[in-house]
Amino acid sequence: MIAEAIERLADRVLAYDEPELTELLNHFKSRMEELEVSPAWERAVIAYFLINGIRVKNALKRGNLHKPERQPGGRPRLHLVKA
């Protein structure tokens, strides 16, 4: 039940536009850095890491799209640059 609730939360966060989330990142970061331990501070920490999670996910996706091709032996396919 908790896993489903967290997945629904992730779906909701993924539905937002990344540039809008990135604008909010500094807002939550500054609230988080104040280190005023309160429910509002705790929400800021969680919000910061949710937004940062989107950024990490997108960076991982971009990295996978640009992976070098590999030969069956697991070695990268090399191209002759200069003859």
C-alpha positions, 0 to 999 in steps of 0.5 A, spaced: 500 500 500 505 504 501 509 502 495 503 504 491 502 511 494 509 513 493 508 510 485 502 515 485 506 521 488 512 519 482 506 519 477 504 526 479 511 529 479 513 526 473 507 529 470 509 536 471 514 540 466 521 539 468 523 547 466 518 549 471 520 544 477 527 546 475 525 553 477 522 551 484 529 547 485 533 553 488 526 555 492 526 549 496 534 548 496 534 555 500 528 553 505 532 546 506 539 550 507 536 554 513 536 548 517 530 550 521 527 543 523 520 543 522 514 540 518 515 546 513 523 544 513 521 537 512 517 538 506 522 542 503 527 537 503 522 532 500 520 536 495 528 538 493 529 531 492 523 529 488 525 535 483 532 533 483 530 525 482 527 528 476 533 531 474 537 525 475 532 521 471 533 525 465 540 525 466 540 517 466 536 517 460 540 522 456 546 518 458 543 511 455 541 514 449 548 516 447 552 510 450 557 507 445 555 501 441 558 495 444 561 489 440 558 482 442 565 481 447 562 487 451 568 492 448 566 498 445 566 499 437 572 503 435 572 507 429 578 509 425 579 516 426 586 517 422 589 513 417 
